[in-house]
Amino acid sequence: MFFKDINEINRQAWLRKILNGLPAGVRLLDAGAGELRNRRYCEHLEYVSQDFCQYHGSLGGASKEGLHSKKWDTSCIDLVSDIMAIPAPDASFDVILCSEVLEHVPEPTKALDEFTRLLKPGGVLILTAPFASNVHMAPYHYCSGFSKYWYEYHLPNRGFCIETLVANGDWYGVLQQEIARLGGFERQRRNWSWPLAYAYALLGLAYFKLRGNRCAKDVACFGWLCVAVKRAL
């Protein structure tokens, strides 16, 4: 009723801008592509998708914990593999996109190692990952809290120059979104107090409407949006 996914709306707008701005014809790997939601921004590119294709949504998943998609279709994936061992030659891509995937990788720095191998010198790495994240796609949810310092440490150590690193939202945005989610969450879990939760959400949303646009991205955010370039040899 009140919930609007600010996180996704902001992130997708950023991805659309970045991907639409890539030169026509470059070869892009969408790592952890899932249901190919970002393919629509890549029609001018040579698009290749990769996913491990083991998550099947709440109807077919083994776990009932956390938040789930009702269905999950990965039948159109080009490369079915572990993200840490993608079957492609060294330096075979101009661009690698990996959006909201690293939280589902047991050892995300090994995925960065694989991206480093696959990118050509001068190639572009586009990354997004959650700083604040509810459990989803269980049991394939291993970590969260990817701060700007994580990018600033791990990417230069692998030969990347960070060109863009911007916060998606801030602490207030995270709080606002979760307050807006509360009523529907309580109703879904059959908590008798769900009408009160909706009333609380209305009060919370009125507060955010009145408080203005002060920012606290140094405390928390939905996640960081990153573009990095692999240094030429």
C-alpha positions in Angstrom: 0.0 0.0 0.0 2.8 2.5 1.0 5.9 0.6 -0.1 8.0 2.0 -2.9 11.3 0.3 -3.6 13.5 3.4 -3.6 16.6 1.3 -3.7 15.7 -0.4 -6.9 14.3 2.7 -8.6 17.5 4.7 -8.0 19.8 1.9 -8.9 18.1 1.0 -12.1 18.0 4.6 -13.2 21.8 4.8 -12.6 22.4 1.5 -14.5 20.3 2.7 -17.4 22.4 5.9 -17.7 25.7 4.1 -17.4 24.9 1.2 -19.8 23.2 3.4 -22.4 26.4 5.5 -22.4 28.7 2.7 -23.4 29.9 2.7 -27.1 27.9 0.6 -29.5 29.3 -2.9 -30.2 31.4 -3.4 -27.1 31.3 -6.9 -25.6 29.7 -7.0 -22.2 29.4 -9.8 -19.7 26.4 -9.6 -17.3 27.7 -11.6 -14.4 25.0 -13.1 -12.2 22.4 -11.9 -14.8 19.5 -13.9 -13.3 16.3 -13.0 -15.3 18.2 -10.6 -17.6 16.6 -7.5 -16.1 19.5 -5.3 -17.4 19.6 -6.7 -20.9 17.1 -4.0 -22.0 19.8 -1.4 -21.5 22.3 -3.3 -23.6 20.6 -3.6 -27.0 23.4 -1.7 -28.6 26.1 -4.0 -27.1 27.3 -7.5 -27.7 25.6 -8.9 -24.6 26.6 -12.2 -22.9 24.9 -13.4 -19.7 26.2 -15.6 -16.9 24.5 -17.1 -13.9 24.8 -20.3 -11.7 21.1 -21.0 -12.3 20.5 -22.8 -9.0 17.9 -20.5 -7.5 14.3 -21.2 -8.6 12.2 -18.9 -6.5 9.9 -19.6 -3.5 7.9 -22.3 -5.4 11.0 -24.4 -6.1 13.5 -23.2 -3.5 14.6 -25.4 -0.6 14.6 -22.5 2.0 11.5 -20.7 3.3 13.6 -18.1 5.2 13.9 -14.4 4.2 12.4 -12.7 1.2 11.9 -14.6 -2.1 10.8 -14.1 -5.6 7.7 -16.3 -6.3 9.4 -17.6 -9.5 12.8 -17.3 -11.1 13.5 -18.0 -14.7 17.1 -18.4 -15.8 16.4 -20.4 -18.9 17.9 -17.8 -21.3 21.4 -17.6 -19.6 24.3 -18.0 -22.1 27.0 -19.2 -19.7 25.8 -21.4 -16.8 28.7 -21.6 -14.3 30.1 -20.6 -10.9 30.8 -16.8 -11.0 34.3 -17.6 -9.7 35.1 -19.9 -12.7 33.4 -18.5 -15.8 34.2 -20.5 -19.0 35.6 -17.7 -21.2 39.2 -16.8 -22.2 41.4 -14.2 -20.5 40.7 -10.6 -21.6 37.6 -11.6 -23.6 35.3 -8.7 -22.5 35.3 -4.9 -22.8 32.8 -4.4 -20.0 31.7 -6.5 -17.0 28.4 -5.7 -15.2 27.7 -7.3 -11.8 24.7 -5.8 -10.1 23.3 -7.0 -6.8 25.1 -10.3 -7.0 28.1 -10.2 -4.7 26.0 -10.8 -1.6 25.1 -14.2 -3.1 28.8 -15.2 -3.6 30.4 -17.0 -0.6 33.8 -15.4 -1.4 33.1 -12.2 -3.3 36.7 -11.1 -3.7 37.3 -14.3 -5.8 34.6 -13.0 -8.1 36.7 -9.8 -8.4 39.7 -11.9 -9.3 37.7 -13.6 -12.1 36.5 -10.3 -13.4 40.1 -9.0 -13.5 41.1 -12.1 -15.6 38.2 -11.7 -18.0 38.5 -7.9 -18.6 40.7 -6.5 -21.3 43.2 -3.8 -20.3 41.3 -0.6 -20.2 38.1 -2.5 -19.7 35.2 -1.2 -17.6 33.8 -2.9 -14.4 30.3 -1.8 -13.3 29.5 -3.0 -9.8 26.6 -2.5 -7.4 26.2 -4.5 -4.2 24.1 -3.9 -1.0 25.3 -2.1 2.1 21.9 -2.6 3.8 20.2 -5.8 2.7 17.4 -8.0 4.0 18.0 -11.8 3.6 16.7 -12.8 0.1 17.2 -15.7 -2.3 18.1 -17.9 0.7 20.1 -20.1 1.2 22.2 -18.2 -1.4 22.7 -15.0 0.7 26.1 -14.9 2.3 27.0 -11.3 3.1 26.0 -7.7 3.0 27.6 -4.4 4.2 29.7 -3.6 1.0 30.9 -0.2 2.1 32.8 2.3 -0.1 35.9 1.3 1.7 35.5 -2.3 0.4 35.7 -1.0 -3.1 38.5 1.4 -2.4 40.6 -1.4 -0.9 39.9 -4.3 -3.2 39.7 -2.7 -6.6 43.0 -0.8 -6.6 44.7 -3.9 -5.3 43.5 -5.7 -8.5 44.7 -3.0 -10.8 41.5 -0.9 -11.2 41.1 2.8 -11.1 37.8 3.8 -9.6 36.1 6.4 -11.8 32.7 6.6 -10.1 31.7 5.6 -6.5 28.4 7.1 -5.4 25.9 6.2 -2.7 22.5 4.9 -3.5 20.4 6.7 -0.8 21.5 7.1 2.8 20.6 6.0 6.3 17.4 8.0 6.2 16.4 6.5 2.9 16.9 3.0 4.3 14.8 3.8 7.4 12.1 5.3 5.3 11.9 2.3 3.0 11.7 -0.2 5.9 9.0 1.9 7.7 7.0 1.9 4.5 7.5 -1.9 4.2 6.3 -2.6 7.8 2.5 -2.8 7.3 2.7 -5.2 4.4 5.4 -7.2 6.1 3.3 -7.6 9.3 0.1 -8.5 7.3 2.0 -11.1 5.2 3.2 -12.7 8.5 -0.3 -12.6 9.9 0.5 -10.4 12.9 -2.7 -9.2 14.4 -1.2 -5.7 14.8 -0.8 -5.0 11.1 -3.4 -2.2 11.0 -1.3 -0.4 13.6 1.8 -1.0 11.5 0.1 0.8 8.6 -0.8 3.7 10.9 2.8 3.9 12.1 4.1 3.8 8.5 1.8 6.8 7.7 3.2 8.7 10.6 6.7 7.9 9.6 6.2 8.8 6.0 4.7 12.2 7.1 7.8 12.8 9.1 10.1 12.2 6.2 8.0 14.4 4.0 8.4 17.3 6.5 12.1 16.8 7.5 13.6 17.8 4.2 16.6 16.4 2.4 19.4 16.1 5.0 21.8 13.4 4.1 23.6 10.7 6.2 25.3 8.5 3.6 28.4 8.3 5.8 26.4 6.2 8.2 24.5 3.8 5.9 22.9 3.6 2.4 21.2 1.0 0.2 24.5 0.3 -1.5 27.3 1.9 -3.5 27.3 2.3 -7.3 30.8 1.8 -8.8 32.5 2.2 -12.2 36.2 1.1 -12.4 38.6 0.8 -15.2 41.3 -1.9 -15.4 44.7 -0.3 -15.9 46.4 -1.0 -19.2 49.6 -3.1 -19.0 
